[in-house]
């Protein structure tokens, strides 16, 4: 009778072990599938642009990684921000060098905030303001007097696809 009980317990233990292994494999395979489906879904806007022979927008790359960045385009310094953040990207001081030089030559820095049309409009406007203030503070840190910096009211931007383009602050030079 004890031999029969031992066989029964061993069968139960082996069955339980196989079930546990099957569960672990199912979870791993499920996780991989979900990650691949998510990666394909985020790549679809770029694939659609390629399929239609349209050039991919530069902002699309920034939307994919949702990180802060800074660029200078045609004399305009553009700060892009991560979602719900007001932290400046690395390289901000270098990007602002020409603006600081222009202010020293008698111009003023005009700081314009932008935000997207999704979510609460008041919260978006406040976040755009905080981002603009962060850029103003960076200019002040580089020696620009506060009276040489003009803050423009946040503007709403309707972005196509991603809202990365809308989450920006632009700095231009203007006349005093």
C-alpha positions in Angstrom: 0.0 0.0 0.0 2.8 2.4 0.7 4.3 1.7 -2.8 1.0 2.7 -4.4 0.9 5.9 -2.3 4.4 6.8 -3.3 3.6 6.2 -7.0 0.5 8.4 -6.7 2.5 11.2 -5.0 5.2 11.0 -7.6 2.7 11.2 -10.4 1.0 14.2 -8.7 4.4 15.9 -8.2 5.4 15.3 -11.8 2.0 16.5 -13.1 2.2 19.6 -11.0 5.8 20.3 -12.1 4.8 19.9 -15.8 1.8 22.2 -15.3 4.1 24.8 -13.6 6.6 24.6 -16.5 3.8 25.0 -19.0 2.5 28.0 -17.1 6.0 29.7 -17.1 6.5 29.0 -20.8 3.0 30.4 -21.6 3.8 33.6 -19.7 7.1 34.1 -21.4 5.6 33.5 -24.9 2.7 35.8 -24.1 5.0 38.5 -23.0 7.1 38.3 -26.2 4.0 38.4 -28.3 2.6 41.4 -26.5 6.0 43.2 -26.9 6.2 42.5 -30.6 2.6 43.6 -31.2 3.3 46.8 -29.3 6.4 47.4 -31.4 4.6 46.8 -34.6 1.8 49.2 -33.5 4.2 52.0 -32.8 6.0 51.5 -36.1 2.8 51.7 -38.2 2.8 55.5 -38.6 6.3 55.4 -40.1 5.3 52.4 -42.2 2.3 54.3 -43.5 4.5 57.2 -44.5 6.9 54.8 -46.4 4.0 53.0 -48.1 2.6 56.3 -49.3 6.0 57.5 -50.5 5.7 60.5 -48.1 8.8 61.7 -46.4 8.9 60.8 -42.7 8.6 63.9 -40.5 11.6 64.7 -38.3 9.3 65.0 -35.3 8.1 61.4 -35.8 11.5 60.1 -34.5 11.2 62.2 -31.4 7.7 61.0 -30.8 8.8 57.4 -30.8 11.2 57.9 -27.9 9.3 60.6 -26.0 12.5 62.2 -24.6 13.6 65.7 -24.3 15.7 67.1 -27.2 16.8 70.4 -28.6 17.4 71.5 -32.2 18.3 74.7 -34.0 16.5 75.2 -37.3 16.9 78.4 -39.3 18.0 80.4 -36.3 15.1 79.1 -34.1 16.0 77.1 -31.1 13.4 74.4 -30.5 13.1 72.6 -27.2 11.1 69.4 -27.3 9.9 67.9 -24.1 8.9 64.5 -22.8 5.2 64.0 -22.0 4.2 65.8 -18.8 7.7 67.1 -18.2 9.4 70.5 -18.2 13.0 69.3 -18.0 15.4 70.7 -20.6 17.4 68.4 -22.8 21.1 68.1 -22.6 22.8 70.6 -24.9 20.4 73.4 -24.1 23.2 75.9 -23.2 25.0 75.2 -26.5 21.9 75.6 -28.5 21.2 79.0 -26.9 24.6 80.4 -27.6 23.5 82.3 -30.7 20.5 83.7 -28.8 22.7 84.9 -26.0 25.0 86.5 -28.6 22.1 88.2 -30.3 20.8 89.6 -26.9 24.3 91.0 -26.2 24.1 92.7 -29.6 20.9 94.5 -28.6 18.1 92.1 -29.4 15.6 90.4 -27.1 14.9 86.7 -26.8 11.3 85.7 -27.5 10.2 82.5 -25.8 7.0 80.9 -27.1 5.5 77.8 -25.5 3.2 75.3 -27.3 1.0 72.5 -26.2 -1.2 69.8 -27.8 -5.0 69.7 -27.9 -5.4 66.5 -26.0 -6.4 66.4 -22.3 -7.3 69.3 -20.1 -6.6 72.7 -21.8 -5.8 74.6 -18.6 -3.3 71.9 -17.5 -1.7 71.9 -20.9 -1.4 75.7 -20.9 0.2 75.6 -17.5 2.7 72.9 -18.5 3.6 74.9 -21.6 4.2 77.9 -19.3 6.4 75.9 -17.0 8.4 74.7 -20.0 8.8 78.3 -21.2 9.9 79.4 -17.8 12.5 76.6 -17.7 13.9 78.0 -21.0 13.8 81.5 -19.6 15.7 80.3 -16.5 18.3 78.7 -18.7 18.8 82.0 -20.5 19.1 83.8 -17.2 21.7 81.2 -16.2 23.7 82.1 -19.3 23.7 85.8 -18.2 20.7 87.2 -20.1 18.9 89.8 -18.1 15.2 89.0 -17.4 14.0 92.2 -19.1 15.7 91.0 -22.3 13.4 87.9 -22.4 9.9 88.1 -23.7 7.5 85.3 -22.8 4.7 84.7 -25.2 1.4 83.1 -24.2 1.3 79.3 -24.8 -0.2 78.4 -28.1 -2.2 75.3 -28.9 -0.9 73.1 -31.7 -2.9 70.5 -33.5 -0.3 67.8 -34.2 -0.8 65.0 -36.6 -0.1 61.5 -35.3 2.1 62.3 -32.3 2.0 65.3 -30.1 5.8 65.6 -29.8 5.8 68.6 -32.1 3.3 70.3 -29.9 5.3 69.7 -26.7 7.9 72.4 -27.6 9.2 75.8 -26.7 10.7 78.0 -29.4 13.3 80.8 -28.9 13.8 83.5 -31.5 15.5 86.9 -31.6 13.3 90.0 -31.8 13.8 93.7 -31.8 13.8 95.6 -28.5 
